[in-house]
Amino acid sequence: MRQQQIDFKWLEENFLTANEAATYLGISKQALLSLAKRDVLPFTKKGNMVLFHRMDIELRLENQQSLREKYRPFET
């Protein structure tokens, strides 16, 4: 396998685009980018592309329910 293919596969396995991350979290892309802009969610920018580390997104998903209960108790 060529190095470029290995690198691309590694990127796909470890990073999500903004659209993928927003879908995974069940929030809008605008909400996701707002979290990133406020330094709540770390990201990497490569050219025009914003990438989120999969582990950070998974951790956010785990904590998301408790955050909703804390800040939006009327929705539970």
mmJSON file of the N, C-alpha and C atoms, coordinates in Angstrom:
{"data_MODEL":{"atom_site":{
"group_PDB":["ATOM","ATOM","ATOM","ATOM","ATOM","ATOM","ATOM","ATOM","ATOM","ATOM","ATOM","ATOM","ATOM","ATOM","ATOM","ATOM","ATOM","ATOM","ATOM","ATOM","ATOM","ATOM","ATOM","ATOM","ATOM","ATOM","ATOM","ATOM","ATOM","ATOM","ATOM","ATOM","ATOM","ATOM","ATOM","ATOM","ATOM","ATOM","ATOM","ATOM","ATOM","ATOM","ATOM","ATOM","ATOM","ATOM","ATOM","ATOM","ATOM","ATOM","ATOM","ATOM","ATOM","ATOM","ATOM","ATOM","ATOM","ATOM","ATOM","ATOM","ATOM","ATOM","ATOM","ATOM","ATOM","ATOM","ATOM","ATOM","ATOM","ATOM","ATOM","ATOM","ATOM","ATOM","ATOM","ATOM","ATOM","ATOM","ATOM","ATOM","ATOM","ATOM","ATOM","ATOM","ATOM","ATOM","ATOM","ATOM","ATOM","ATOM","ATOM","ATOM","ATOM","ATOM","ATOM","ATOM","ATOM","ATOM","ATOM","ATOM","ATOM","ATOM","ATOM","ATOM","ATOM","ATOM","ATOM","ATOM","ATOM","ATOM","ATOM","ATOM","ATOM","ATOM","ATOM","ATOM","ATOM","ATOM","ATOM","ATOM","ATOM","ATOM","ATOM","ATOM","ATOM","ATOM","ATOM","ATOM","ATOM","ATOM","ATOM","ATOM","ATOM","ATOM","ATOM","ATOM","ATOM","ATOM","ATOM","ATOM","ATOM","ATOM","ATOM","ATOM","ATOM","ATOM","ATOM","ATOM","ATOM","ATOM","ATOM","ATOM","ATOM","ATOM","ATOM","ATOM","ATOM","ATOM","ATOM","ATOM","ATOM","ATOM","ATOM","ATOM","ATOM","ATOM","ATOM","ATOM","ATOM","ATOM","ATOM","ATOM","ATOM","ATOM","ATOM","ATOM","ATOM","ATOM","ATOM","ATOM","ATOM","ATOM","ATOM","ATOM","ATOM","ATOM","ATOM","ATOM","ATOM","ATOM","ATOM","ATOM","ATOM","ATOM","ATOM","ATOM","ATOM","ATOM","ATOM","ATOM","ATOM","ATOM","ATOM","ATOM","ATOM","ATOM","ATOM","ATOM","ATOM","ATOM","ATOM","ATOM","ATOM","ATOM","ATOM","ATOM","ATOM","ATOM","ATOM","ATOM","ATOM","ATOM","ATOM","ATOM","ATOM","ATOM","ATOM","ATOM"],
"id":[1,2,3,4,5,6,7,8,9,10,11,12,13,14,15,16,17,18,19,20,21,22,23,24,25,26,27,28,29,30,31,32,33,34,35,36,37,38,39,40,41,42,43,44,45,46,47,48,49,50,51,52,53,54,55,56,57,58,59,60,61,62,63,64,65,66,67,68,69,70,71,72,73,74,75,76,77,78,79,80,81,82,83,84,85,86,87,88,89,90,91,92,93,94,95,96,97,98,99,100,101,102,103,104,105,106,107,108,109,110,111,112,113,114,115,116,117,118,119,120,121,122,123,124,125,126,127,128,129,130,131,132,133,134,135,136,137,138,139,140,141,142,143,144,145,146,147,148,149,150,151,152,153,154,155,156,157,158,159,160,161,162,163,164,165,166,167,168,169,170,171,172,173,174,175,176,177,178,179,180,181,182,183,184,185,186,187,188,189,190,191,192,193,194,195,196,197,198,199,200,201,202,203,204,205,206,207,208,209,210,211,212,213,214,215,216,217,218,219,220,221,222,223,224,225,226,227,228],
"type_symbol":["N","C","C","N","C","C","N","C","C","N","C","C","N","C","C","N","C","C","N","C","C","N","C","C","N","C","C","N","C","C","N","C","C","N","C","C","N","C","C","N","C","C","N","C","C","N","C","C","N","C","C","N","C","C","N","C","C","N","C","C","N","C","C","N","C","C","N","C","C","N","C","C","N","C","C","N","C","C","N","C","C","N","C","C","N","C","C","N","C","C","N","C","C","N","C","C","N","C","C","N","C","C","N","C","C","N","C","C","N","C","C","N","C","C","N","C","C","N","C","C","N","C","C","N","C","C","N","C","C","N","C","C","N","C","C","N","C","C","N","C","C","N","C","C","N","C","C","N","C","C","N","C","C","N","C","C","N","C","C","N","C","C","N","C","C","N","C","C","N","C","C","N","C","C","N","C","C","N","C","C","N","C","C","N","C","C","N","C","C","N","C","C","N","C","C","N","C","C","N","C","C","N","C","C","N","C","C","N","C","C","N","C","C","N","C","C","N","C","C","N","C","C","N","C","C","N","C","C"],
"label_atom_id":["N","CA","C","N","CA","C","N","CA","C","N","CA","C","N","CA","C","N","CA","C","N","CA","C","N","CA","C","N","CA","C","N","CA","C","N","CA","C","N","CA","C","N","CA","C","N","CA","C","N","CA","C","N","CA","C","N","CA","C","N","CA","C","N","CA","C","N","CA","C","N","CA","C","N","CA","C","N","CA","C","N","CA","C","N","CA","C","N","CA","C","N","CA","C","N","CA","C","N","CA","C","N","CA","C","N","CA","C","N","CA","C","N","CA","C","N","CA","C","N","CA","C","N","CA","C","N","CA","C","N","CA","C","N","CA","C","N","CA","C","N","CA","C","N","CA","C","N","CA","C","N","CA","C","N","CA","C","N","CA","C","N","CA","C","N","CA","C","N","CA","C","N","CA","C","N","CA","C","N","CA","C","N","CA","C","N","CA","C","N","CA","C","N","CA","C","N","CA","C","N","CA","C","N","CA","C","N","CA","C","N","CA","C","N","CA","C","N","CA","C","N","CA","C","N","CA","C","N","CA","C","N","CA","C","N","CA","C","N","CA","C","N","CA","C","N","CA","C","N","CA","C","N","CA","C","N","CA","C","N","CA","C","N","CA","C"],
"label_alt_id":[null,null,null,null,null,null,null,null,null,null,null,null,null,null,null,null,null,null,null,null,null,null,null,null,null,null,null,null,null,null,null,null,null,null,null,null,null,null,null,null,null,null,null,null,null,null,null,null,null,null,null,null,null,null,null,null,null,null,null,null,null,null,null,null,null,null,null,null,null,null,null,null,null,null,null,null,null,null,null,null,null,null,null,null,null,null,null,null,null,null,null,null,null,null,null,null,null,null,null,null,null,null,null,null,null,null,null,null,null,null,null,null,null,null,null,null,null,null,null,null,null,null,null,null,null,null,null,null,null,null,null,null,null,null,null,null,null,null,null,null,null,null,null,null,null,null,null,null,null,null,null,null,null,null,null,null,null,null,null,null,null,null,null,null,null,null,null,null,null,null,null,null,null,null,null,null,null,null,null,null,null,null,null,null,null,null,null,null,null,null,null,null,null,null,null,null,null,null,null,null,null,null,null,null,null,null,null,null,null,null,null,null,null,null,null,null,null,null,null,null,null,null,null,null,null,null,null,null],
"label_comp_id":["MET","MET","MET","ARG","ARG","ARG","GLN","GLN","GLN","GLN","GLN","GLN","GLN","GLN","GLN","ILE","ILE","ILE","ASP","ASP","ASP","PHE","PHE","PHE","LYS","LYS","LYS","TRP","TRP","TRP","LEU","LEU","LEU","GLU","GLU","GLU","GLU","GLU","GLU","ASN","ASN","ASN","PHE","PHE","PHE","LEU","LEU","LEU","THR","THR","THR","ALA","ALA","ALA","ASN","ASN","ASN","GLU","GLU","GLU","ALA","ALA","ALA","ALA","ALA","ALA","THR","THR","THR","TYR","TYR","TYR","LEU","LEU","LEU","GLY","GLY","GLY","ILE","ILE","ILE","SER","SER","SER","LYS","LYS","LYS","GLN","GLN","GLN","ALA","ALA","ALA","LEU","LEU","LEU","LEU","LEU","LEU","SER","SER","SER","LEU","LEU","LEU","ALA","ALA","ALA","LYS","LYS","LYS","ARG","ARG","ARG","ASP","ASP","ASP","VAL","VAL","VAL","LEU","LEU","LEU","PRO","PRO","PRO","PHE","PHE","PHE","THR","THR","THR","LYS","LYS","LYS","LYS","LYS","LYS","GLY","GLY","GLY","ASN","ASN","ASN","MET","MET","MET","VAL","VAL","VAL","LEU","LEU","LEU","PHE","PHE","PHE","HIS","HIS","HIS","ARG","ARG","ARG","MET","MET","MET","ASP","ASP","ASP","ILE","ILE","ILE","GLU","GLU","GLU","LEU","LEU","LEU","ARG","ARG","ARG","LEU","LEU","LEU","GLU","GLU","GLU","ASN","ASN","ASN","GLN","GLN","GLN","GLN","GLN","GLN","SER","SER","SER","LEU","LEU","LEU","ARG","ARG","ARG","GLU","GLU","GLU","LYS","LYS","LYS","TYR","TYR","TYR","ARG","ARG","ARG","PRO","PRO","PRO","PHE","PHE","PHE","GLU","GLU","GLU","THR","THR","THR"],
"label_asym_id":["A","A","A","A","A","A","A","A","A","A","A","A","A","A","A","A","A","A","A","A","A","A","A","A","A","A","A","A","A","A","A","A","A","A","A","A","A","A","A","A","A","A","A","A","A","A","A","A","A","A","A","A","A","A","A","A","A","A","A","A","A","A","A","A","A","A","A","A","A","A","A","A","A","A","A","A","A","A","A","A","A","A","A","A","A","A","A","A","A","A","A","A","A","A","A","A","A","A","A","A","A","A","A","A","A","A","A","A","A","A","A","A","A","A","A","A","A","A","A","A","A","A","A","A","A","A","A","A","A","A","A","A","A","A","A","A","A","A","A","A","A","A","A","A","A","A","A","A","A","A","A","A","A","A","A","A","A","A","A","A","A","A","A","A","A","A","A","A","A","A","A","A","A","A","A","A","A","A","A","A","A","A","A","A","A","A","A","A","A","A","A","A","A","A","A","A","A","A","A","A","A","A","A","A","A","A","A","A","A","A","A","A","A","A","A","A","A","A","A","A","A","A","A","A","A","A","A","A"],
"label_entity_id":["1","1","1","1","1","1","1","1","1","1","1","1","1","1","1","1","1","1","1","1","1","1","1","1","1","1","1","1","1","1","1","1","1","1","1","1","1","1","1","1","1","1","1","1","1","1","1","1","1","1","1","1","1","1","1","1","1","1","1","1","1","1","1","1","1","1","1","1","1","1","1","1","1","1","1","1","1","1","1","1","1","1","1","1","1","1","1","1","1","1","1","1","1","1","1","1","1","1","1","1","1","1","1","1","1","1","1","1","1","1","1","1","1","1","1","1","1","1","1","1","1","1","1","1","1","1","1","1","1","1","1","1","1","1","1","1","1","1","1","1","1","1","1","1","1","1","1","1","1","1","1","1","1","1","1","1","1","1","1","1","1","1","1","1","1","1","1","1","1","1","1","1","1","1","1","1","1","1","1","1","1","1","1","1","1","1","1","1","1","1","1","1","1","1","1","1","1","1","1","1","1","1","1","1","1","1","1","1","1","1","1","1","1","1","1","1","1","1","1","1","1","1","1","1","1","1","1","1"],
"label_seq_id":[1,1,1,2,2,2,3,3,3,4,4,4,5,5,5,6,6,6,7,7,7,8,8,8,9,9,9,10,10,10,11,11,11,12,12,12,13,13,13,14,14,14,15,15,15,16,16,16,17,17,17,18,18,18,19,19,19,20,20,20,21,21,21,22,22,22,23,23,23,24,24,24,25,25,25,26,26,26,27,27,27,28,28,28,29,29,29,30,30,30,31,31,31,32,32,32,33,33,33,34,34,34,35,35,35,36,36,36,37,37,37,38,38,38,39,39,39,40,40,40,41,41,41,42,42,42,43,43,43,44,44,44,45,45,45,46,46,46,47,47,47,48,48,48,49,49,49,50,50,50,51,51,51,52,52,52,53,53,53,54,54,54,55,55,55,56,56,56,57,57,57,58,58,58,59,59,59,60,60,60,61,61,61,62,62,62,63,63,63,64,64,64,65,65,65,66,66,66,67,67,67,68,68,68,69,69,69,70,70,70,71,71,71,72,72,72,73,73,73,74,74,74,75,75,75,76,76,76],
"pdbx_PDB_ins_code":[null,null,null,null,null,null,null,null,null,null,null,null,null,null,null,null,null,null,null,null,null,null,null,null,null,null,null,null,null,null,null,null,null,null,null,null,null,null,null,null,null,null,null,null,null,null,null,null,null,null,null,null,null,null,null,null,null,null,null,null,null,null,null,null,null,null,null,null,null,null,null,null,null,null,null,null,null,null,null,null,null,null,null,null,null,null,null,null,null,null,null,null,null,null,null,null,null,null,null,null,null,null,null,null,null,null,null,null,null,null,null,null,null,null,null,null,null,null,null,null,null,null,null,null,null,null,null,null,null,null,null,null,null,null,null,null,null,null,null,null,null,null,null,null,null,null,null,null,null,null,null,null,null,null,null,null,null,null,null,null,null,null,null,null,null,null,null,null,null,null,null,null,null,null,null,null,null,null,null,null,null,null,null,null,null,null,null,null,null,null,null,null,null,null,null,null,null,null,null,null,null,null,null,null,null,null,null,null,null,null,null,null,null,null,null,null,null,null,null,null,null,null,null,null,null,null,null,null],
"Cartn_x":[0.841,0.0,0.891,0.551,1.346,1.179,2.203,2.194,1.019,0.719,-0.38,-1.71,-1.915,-3.138,-3.207,-2.075,-2.031,-2.362,-1.778,-2.041,-3.511,-4.112,-5.519,-6.399,-6.076,-6.844,-6.739,-5.531,-5.333,-6.156,-6.174,-6.977,-8.458,-8.952,-10.365,-10.739,-9.827,-10.102,-10.036,-9.253,-8.993,-9.581,-10.059,-10.591,-11.937,-12.751,-14.054,-14.12,-14.793,-15.043,-16.112,-16.326,-17.343,-18.727,-19.054,-20.355,-20.496,-19.454,-19.495,-19.621,-18.856,-18.885,-20.248,-20.816,-22.133,-23.197,-23.162,-24.112,-23.938,-22.711,-22.396,-22.929,-22.814,-23.279,-24.772,-25.37,-26.79,-27.055,-26.103,-26.264,-26.016,-26.344,-26.12,-24.636,-24.27,-22.882,-22.535,-23.481,-23.251,-22.983,-23.739,-23.524,-22.147,-21.761,-20.445,-19.335,-19.441,-18.414,-18.393,-19.54,-19.588,-18.812,-18.972,-18.205,-16.709,-16.345,-14.929,-14.397,-15.172,-14.747,-14.569,-15.4,-15.312,-14.304,-13.527,-12.51,-13.094,-14.351,-14.975,-14.619,-14.438,-14.134,-12.901,-11.811,-10.6,-10.765,-10.061,-10.132,-8.797,-8.656,-7.488,-7.981,-7.338,-7.735,-6.644,-7.044,-6.129,-6.697,-6.129,-6.677,-8.061,-9.047,-10.439,-11.17,-10.525,-11.188,-10.95,-12.019,-11.937,-12.11,-11.151,-11.178,-11.243,-11.993,-12.14,-11.63,-10.862,-10.331,-11.494,-11.577,-12.681,-12.831,-11.718,-11.784,-12.421,-12.137,-12.748,-14.255,-14.675,-16.103,-16.804,-16.181,-16.777,-16.893,-15.884,-15.934,-17.045,-17.182,-18.25,-19.618,-19.769,-21.033,-21.36,-20.357,-20.57,-21.039,-20.492,-20.822,-22.034,-22.476,-23.534,-24.845,-25.246,-26.514,-26.499,-25.416,-25.358,-25.309,-24.671,-24.648,-26.045,-26.799,-28.17,-29.046,-28.895,-29.684,-29.331,-28.063,-27.612,-28.084,-27.945,-28.228,-29.609,-30.309,-31.656,-32.562,-32.769,-33.559,-35.013,-35.516,-36.898,-37.112,-36.036,-36.161,-36.148,-35.788,-35.695,-36.992],
"Cartn_y":[-1.175,0.0,1.245,2.187,3.407,4.27,5.047,5.9,6.874,7.434,8.393,7.731,6.489,5.764,5.475,5.116,4.838,6.102,7.241,8.506,8.888,8.714,9.052,8.153,6.871,5.933,6.317,6.683,7.097,8.345,9.309,10.515,10.172,9.309,8.919,8.232,7.438,6.697,7.579,8.643,9.424,10.827,11.313,12.668,12.686,13.671,13.878,15.295,15.455,16.797,17.444,18.731,19.434,18.821,18.495,17.885,16.527,15.709,14.384,14.492,15.395,15.562,16.072,17.023,17.557,16.469,15.679,14.574,13.564,13.225,12.26,12.734,14.042,14.603,14.933,14.957,15.295,16.777,17.613,19.06,19.671,20.947,21.607,21.906,22.101,22.453,23.8,24.723,26.028,25.889,25.015,24.8,24.192,23.258,22.632,23.665,24.486,25.496,26.554,26.808,27.717,27.136,25.837,25.178,25.274,25.091,25.166,26.589,27.558,28.956,29.407,28.878,29.235,28.367,27.573,26.681,25.632,25.275,24.203,22.856,22.843,21.622,21.87,21.141,21.366,20.931,21.615,21.305,21.612,21.123,21.395,21.955,22.982,23.569,23.293,22.717,22.407,23.049,24.184,24.923,25.433,25.103,25.486,24.46,23.339,22.24,22.295,22.138,22.058,20.595,20.06,18.652,18.537,17.539,17.266,15.866,15.725,14.414,13.548,12.351,11.443,11.23,11.098,10.865,12.049,13.274,14.459,14.476,14.077,14.044,12.962,11.8,10.72,11.114,11.801,12.268,13.293,14.195,15.195,14.516,13.485,12.76,12.101,11.535,10.914,11.938,13.144,14.185,15.02,14.88,15.734,15.611,14.406,14.222,14.906,14.745,15.388,16.909,17.407,18.85,19.365,18.612,19.027,19.045,18.028,17.985,19.149,19.525,20.606,21.971,22.229,23.554,23.704,22.596,22.647,21.647,21.822,20.835,20.749,21.797,21.809,20.907,20.46,19.607,18.129,17.752,16.332,15.793],
"Cartn_z":[0.0,0.0,0.0,-0.796,-0.891,0.351,0.663,1.858,1.847,0.691,0.589,0.944,0.511,0.836,2.331,2.926,4.36,5.142,4.742,5.416,5.32,4.147,3.961,4.821,4.871,5.692,7.167,7.613,9.006,9.311,8.382,8.569,8.682,7.8,7.83,9.135,9.684,10.913,12.154,12.124,13.325,13.341,12.215,12.147,11.44,11.794,11.169,10.622,9.504,8.986,9.866,9.677,10.456,10.221,8.982,8.685,9.363,9.291,9.912,11.426,12.027,13.479,13.946,13.225,13.587,13.509,12.459,12.311,13.433,13.747,14.803,16.157,16.42,17.69,17.686,16.513,16.423,16.63,16.224,16.332,14.954,14.822,13.536,13.344,12.103,11.8,12.44,12.452,13.058,14.556,15.235,16.668,16.917,16.077,16.202,16.026,14.993,14.744,15.846,16.452,17.594,18.778,19.025,20.088,19.804,18.562,18.182,18.349,17.914,17.995,19.442,20.35,21.771,22.526,21.8,22.384,23.322,23.113,23.885,23.274,21.977,21.238,20.366,20.622,19.834,18.377,17.5,16.076,15.418,14.207,13.384,12.066,11.589,10.314,9.29,8.18,7.082,5.825,5.435,4.302,4.657,3.838,4.104,4.955,5.243,5.932,7.444,8.206,9.661,10.036,10.784,11.181,12.691,13.148,14.571,14.852,15.914,16.283,16.766,16.254,16.571,18.085,18.801,20.247,20.974,20.538,21.143,20.907,19.718,19.385,20.202,20.333,21.122,22.591,23.123,24.507,24.683,23.731,23.781,23.758,22.954,22.877,24.213,24.868,26.177,27.202,27.145,28.119,27.726,26.502,25.974,26.754,27.103,27.807,29.166,29.921,31.234,31.092,30.052,29.815,29.484,28.693,28.368,29.616,30.47,31.703,32.619,32.654,33.523,33.031,31.738,31.207,30.58,30.347,29.786,30.498,31.784,32.535,32.078,31.453,30.98,29.772,29.117,27.936,28.281,29.496,29.852,30.377],
"occupancy":[1.0,1.0,1.0,1.0,1.0,1.0,1.0,1.0,1.0,1.0,1.0,1.0,1.0,1.0,1.0,1.0,1.0,1.0,1.0,1.0,1.0,1.0,1.0,1.0,1.0,1.0,1.0,1.0,1.0,1.0,1.0,1.0,1.0,1.0,1.0,1.0,1.0,1.0,1.0,1.0,1.0,1.0,1.0,1.0,1.0,1.0,1.0,1.0,1.0,1.0,1.0,1.0,1.0,1.0,1.0,1.0,1.0,1.0,1.0,1.0,1.0,1.0,1.0,1.0,1.0,1.0,1.0,1.0,1.0,1.0,1.0,1.0,1.0,1.0,1.0,1.0,1.0,1.0,1.0,1.0,1.0,1.0,1.0,1.0,1.0,1.0,1.0,1.0,1.0,1.0,1.0,1.0,1.0,1.0,1.0,1.0,1.0,1.0,1.0,1.0,1.0,1.0,1.0,1.0,1.0,1.0,1.0,1.0,1.0,1.0,1.0,1.0,1.0,1.0,1.0,1.0,1.0,1.0,1.0,1.0,1.0,1.0,1.0,1.0,1.0,1.0,1.0,1.0,1.0,1.0,1.0,1.0,1.0,1.0,1.0,1.0,1.0,1.0,1.0,1.0,1.0,1.0,1.0,1.0,1.0,1.0,1.0,1.0,1.0,1.0,1.0,1.0,1.0,1.0,1.0,1.0,1.0,1.0,1.0,1.0,1.0,1.0,1.0,1.0,1.0,1.0,1.0,1.0,1.0,1.0,1.0,1.0,1.0,1.0,1.0,1.0,1.0,1.0,1.0,1.0,1.0,1.0,1.0,1.0,1.0,1.0,1.0,1.0,1.0,1.0,1.0,1.0,1.0,1.0,1.0,1.0,1.0,1.0,1.0,1.0,1.0,1.0,1.0,1.0,1.0,1.0,1.0,1.0,1.0,1.0,1.0,1.0,1.0,1.0,1.0,1.0,1.0,1.0,1.0,1.0,1.0,1.0,1.0,1.0,1.0,1.0,1.0,1.0],
"B_iso_or_equiv":[0.0,0.0,0.0,0.0,0.0,0.0,0.0,0.0,0.0,0.0,0.0,0.0,0.0,0.0,0.0,0.0,0.0,0.0,0.0,0.0,0.0,0.0,0.0,0.0,0.0,0.0,0.0,0.0,0.0,0.0,0.0,0.0,0.0,0.0,0.0,0.0,0.0,0.0,0.0,0.0,0.0,0.0,0.0,0.0,0.0,0.0,0.0,0.0,0.0,0.0,0.0,0.0,0.0,0.0,0.0,0.0,0.0,0.0,0.0,0.0,0.0,0.0,0.0,0.0,0.0,0.0,0.0,0.0,0.0,0.0,0.0,0.0,0.0,0.0,0.0,0.0,0.0,0.0,0.0,0.0,0.0,0.0,0.0,0.0,0.0,0.0,0.0,0.0,0.0,0.0,0.0,0.0,0.0,0.0,0.0,0.0,0.0,0.0,0.0,0.0,0.0,0.0,0.0,0.0,0.0,0.0,0.0,0.0,0.0,0.0,0.0,0.0,0.0,0.0,0.0,0.0,0.0,0.0,0.0,0.0,0.0,0.0,0.0,0.0,0.0,0.0,0.0,0.0,0.0,0.0,0.0,0.0,0.0,0.0,0.0,0.0,0.0,0.0,0.0,0.0,0.0,0.0,0.0,0.0,0.0,0.0,0.0,0.0,0.0,0.0,0.0,0.0,0.0,0.0,0.0,0.0,0.0,0.0,0.0,0.0,0.0,0.0,0.0,0.0,0.0,0.0,0.0,0.0,0.0,0.0,0.0,0.0,0.0,0.0,0.0,0.0,0.0,0.0,0.0,0.0,0.0,0.0,0.0,0.0,0.0,0.0,0.0,0.0,0.0,0.0,0.0,0.0,0.0,0.0,0.0,0.0,0.0,0.0,0.0,0.0,0.0,0.0,0.0,0.0,0.0,0.0,0.0,0.0,0.0,0.0,0.0,0.0,0.0,0.0,0.0,0.0,0.0,0.0,0.0,0.0,0.0,0.0,0.0,0.0,0.0,0.0,0.0,0.0],
"pdbx_formal_charge":[null,null,null,null,null,null,null,null,null,null,null,null,null,null,null,null,null,null,null,null,null,null,null,null,null,null,null,null,null,null,null,null,null,null,null,null,null,null,null,null,null,null,null,null,null,null,null,null,null,null,null,null,null,null,null,null,null,null,null,null,null,null,null,null,null,null,null,null,null,null,null,null,null,null,null,null,null,null,null,null,null,null,null,null,null,null,null,null,null,null,null,null,null,null,null,null,null,null,null,null,null,null,null,null,null,null,null,null,null,null,null,null,null,null,null,null,null,null,null,null,null,null,null,null,null,null,null,null,null,null,null,null,null,null,null,null,null,null,null,null,null,null,null,null,null,null,null,null,null,null,null,null,null,null,null,null,null,null,null,null,null,null,null,null,null,null,null,null,null,null,null,null,null,null,null,null,null,null,null,null,null,null,null,null,null,null,null,null,null,null,null,null,null,null,null,null,null,null,null,null,null,null,null,null,null,null,null,null,null,null,null,null,null,null,null,null,null,null,null,null,null,null,null,null,null,null,null,null],
"auth_seq_id":[1,1,1,2,2,2,3,3,3,4,4,4,5,5,5,6,6,6,7,7,7,8,8,8,9,9,9,10,10,10,11,11,11,12,12,12,13,13,13,14,14,14,15,15,15,16,16,16,17,17,17,18,18,18,19,19,19,20,20,20,21,21,21,22,22,22,23,23,23,24,24,24,25,25,25,26,26,26,27,27,27,28,28,28,29,29,29,30,30,30,31,31,31,32,32,32,33,33,33,34,34,34,35,35,35,36,36,36,37,37,37,38,38,38,39,39,39,40,40,40,41,41,41,42,42,42,43,43,43,44,44,44,45,45,45,46,46,46,47,47,47,48,48,48,49,49,49,50,50,50,51,51,51,52,52,52,53,53,53,54,54,54,55,55,55,56,56,56,57,57,57,58,58,58,59,59,59,60,60,60,61,61,61,62,62,62,63,63,63,64,64,64,65,65,65,66,66,66,67,67,67,68,68,68,69,69,69,70,70,70,71,71,71,72,72,72,73,73,73,74,74,74,75,75,75,76,76,76],
"auth_comp_id":["MET","MET","MET","ARG","ARG","ARG","GLN","GLN","GLN","GLN","GLN","GLN","GLN","GLN","GLN","ILE","ILE","ILE","ASP","ASP","ASP","PHE","PHE","PHE","LYS","LYS","LYS","TRP","TRP","TRP","LEU","LEU","LEU","GLU","GLU","GLU","GLU","GLU","GLU","ASN","ASN","ASN","PHE","PHE","PHE","LEU","LEU","LEU","THR","THR","THR","ALA","ALA","ALA","ASN","ASN","ASN","GLU","GLU","GLU","ALA","ALA","ALA","ALA","ALA","ALA","THR","THR","THR","TYR","TYR","TYR","LEU","LEU","LEU","GLY","GLY","GLY","ILE","ILE","ILE","SER","SER","SER","LYS","LYS","LYS","GLN","GLN","GLN","ALA","ALA","ALA","LEU","LEU","LEU","LEU","LEU","LEU","SER","SER","SER","LEU","LEU","LEU","ALA","ALA","ALA","LYS","LYS","LYS","ARG","ARG","ARG","ASP","ASP","ASP","VAL","VAL","VAL","LEU","LEU","LEU","PRO","PRO","PRO","PHE","PHE","PHE","THR","THR","THR","LYS","LYS","LYS","LYS","LYS","LYS","GLY","GLY","GLY","ASN","ASN","ASN","MET","MET","MET","VAL","VAL","VAL","LEU","LEU","LEU","PHE","PHE","PHE","HIS","HIS","HIS","ARG","ARG","ARG","MET","MET","MET","ASP","ASP","ASP","ILE","ILE","ILE","GLU","GLU","GLU","LEU","LEU","LEU","ARG","ARG","ARG","LEU","LEU","LEU","GLU","GLU","GLU","ASN","ASN","ASN","GLN","GLN","GLN","GLN","GLN","GLN","SER","SER","SER","LEU","LEU","LEU","ARG","ARG","ARG","GLU","GLU","GLU","LYS","LYS","LYS","TYR","TYR","TYR","ARG","ARG","ARG","PRO","PRO","PRO","PHE","PHE","PHE","GLU","GLU","GLU","THR","THR","THR"],
"auth_asym_id":["A","A","A","A","A","A","A","A","A","A","A","A","A","A","A","A","A","A","A","A","A","A","A","A","A","A","A","A","A","A","A","A","A","A","A","A","A","A","A","A","A","A","A","A","A","A","A","A","A","A","A","A","A","A","A","A","A","A","A","A","A","A","A","A","A","A","A","A","A","A","A","A","A","A","A","A","A","A","A","A","A","A","A","A","A","A","A","A","A","A","A","A","A","A","A","A","A","A","A","A","A","A","A","A","A","A","A","A","A","A","A","A","A","A","A","A","A","A","A","A","A","A","A","A","A","A","A","A","A","A","A","A","A","A","A","A","A","A","A","A","A","A","A","A","A","A","A","A","A","A","A","A","A","A","A","A","A","A","A","A","A","A","A","A","A","A","A","A","A","A","A","A","A","A","A","A","A","A","A","A","A","A","A","A","A","A","A","A","A","A","A","A","A","A","A","A","A","A","A","A","A","A","A","A","A","A","A","A","A","A","A","A","A","A","A","A","A","A","A","A","A","A","A","A","A","A","A","A"],
"auth_atom_id":["N","CA","C","N","CA","C","N","CA","C","N","CA","C","N","CA","C","N","CA","C","N","CA","C","N","CA","C","N","CA","C","N","CA","C","N","CA","C","N","CA","C","N","CA","C","N","CA","C","N","CA","C","N","CA","C","N","CA","C","N","CA","C","N","CA","C","N","CA","C","N","CA","C","N","CA","C","N","CA","C","N","CA","C","N","CA","C","N","CA","C","N","CA","C","N","CA","C","N","CA","C","N","CA","C","N","CA","C","N","CA","C","N","CA","C","N","CA","C","N","CA","C","N","CA","C","N","CA","C","N","CA","C","N","CA","C","N","CA","C","N","CA","C","N","CA","C","N","CA","C","N","CA","C","N","CA","C","N","CA","C","N","CA","C","N","CA","C","N","CA","C","N","CA","C","N","CA","C","N","CA","C","N","CA","C","N","CA","C","N","CA","C","N","CA","C","N","CA","C","N","CA","C","N","CA","C","N","CA","C","N","CA","C","N","CA","C","N","CA","C","N","CA","C","N","CA","C","N","CA","C","N","CA","C","N","CA","C","N","CA","C","N","CA","C","N","CA","C","N","CA","C","N","CA","C","N","CA","C","N","CA","C","N","CA","C"],
"pdbx_PDB_model_num":[1,1,1,1,1,1,1,1,1,1,1,1,1,1,1,1,1,1,1,1,1,1,1,1,1,1,1,1,1,1,1,1,1,1,1,1,1,1,1,1,1,1,1,1,1,1,1,1,1,1,1,1,1,1,1,1,1,1,1,1,1,1,1,1,1,1,1,1,1,1,1,1,1,1,1,1,1,1,1,1,1,1,1,1,1,1,1,1,1,1,1,1,1,1,1,1,1,1,1,1,1,1,1,1,1,1,1,1,1,1,1,1,1,1,1,1,1,1,1,1,1,1,1,1,1,1,1,1,1,1,1,1,1,1,1,1,1,1,1,1,1,1,1,1,1,1,1,1,1,1,1,1,1,1,1,1,1,1,1,1,1,1,1,1,1,1,1,1,1,1,1,1,1,1,1,1,1,1,1,1,1,1,1,1,1,1,1,1,1,1,1,1,1,1,1,1,1,1,1,1,1,1,1,1,1,1,1,1,1,1,1,1,1,1,1,1,1,1,1,1,1,1,1,1,1,1,1,1]
}}}
